[in-house]
Amino acid sequence: MLKENIKSLRKSKRLSQEELAIKLNVVRQTISKWEQGLSVPDAEMLIKLAEVLDTTVSTLLGESISESKVDDIKAISEKLEIINLQLSQRKDDRRKIAHWFLISLCIITIIVLISLILLNSPYLNWDYSKPENAVSGVAFHSFEWLFIRIVLIILIGLIIGIFLIRKKD
C-alpha cells in the first residue's frame, strides 16, 4: 500500500523519481526501491516525504490516524516495523527457495554423472548406418564429452552456492 501511494502521489505532483529524490536529499534508486516495495523510508523520512508530496503520513500509509504527533510517530514506527518484517520474511523465503533449488541441481547433476558412468557410453555399440542413430549418437557423445569435462566445476559451484545461501544462525 505504501509503495503504491508514494508512486501515485509522486505522479500526481508530476515529479520524476529524480526530482523527488533531490527534494528529499536521497538518490533516485532509494525512491525506486520504495516504489517497488524493496525497502521503506524510516519515520523521519516518511514525515519529510509527506511534506514534499503535500499530504499526510497517514495518507501515505493508507490509513487515518487521529492521535497526537508523538502517537503518530509511534504508529508510523510500528507500521514500518511490520513492513520491514514482511520484507525480511520475503527475503528469507527467496533464500530458502534458492537454497533448495541449488541442492536439487546438485542432486540432478550427481544422478546424471552416475547414469553416464553406469551406461558406459552405450552409443558406441549402435548401428550408425541409420541416420537417426548417427545423429543421436553424436548428440549423446557431445553431451557426455562436455558434461564430464565441466561436471566438477558445476558441482563445486553448486556446493559453494549452497553454503553461501544457507541461513546463518
C-alpha angles and dihedrals in degrees: 000000000000093000093052092046093051092049097045094045091047091051093045088056087049092237124147119222088254093053093048090047091054092050091050093042094238134113122270091246089064091058090046092052091050091050092047092048093241092124139001133224118253120247096268092047090047090056091048090047091053090051093049092047090045095236140101128271090239089057090051091051091045100241137084117246116187104185136106121291092260090052089047092057090046092050091046091050091051092049091049090048090054091049091049090050090051091050090048092050091050090051091050091050091052090048091052092049091049091047094053091042090057091046089051092049090050091052092046091049091051091048091051091048093050091046091052091049093048093046089054095206099306092185090073089076095048124116102249094190087089111077095219091055091048093052093043092047093051092046093048092045091049091050092047093046093050095040095051090051097050102030093094092053090047093050093047090049092048093048092048089049091050092053094044094050098043117110114265112219 
